[in-house]
Amino acid sequence: MAWPGLDNLNNKKTTLTNNTGNFTLPAKIGDLLVLKAFAYQVDTLVLTKMNEQEVFMEPVTNELNQGNIITTETINLLRPKASRTTADLRIR
């Protein structure tokens, strides 16, 4: 698993959080920090005070289109393609 990363856009420094979410990153009041992590929305934070803050990141959601199951029979995908029957499970 990749740990969340932080970039300071003002001084071009970057870091990763540890396994408990803590990090150290050189910054000063007014710096713009970018927070990013796999499966979470990228977020920005303007540093307004130099004390510990807790930030919650929003998960990325990917909504799939509705699928329609035509039949419940399945095909053996391990057989060579030439010996398969017509696909019996289709999602549109």
Beta strands, then each sheet from edge to edge (+ up, - down):
strand 1: 5-8
strand 2: 13-16
strand 3: 32-36
strand 4: 43-46
sheet 1: 2+ 1- 3+ 4-
end
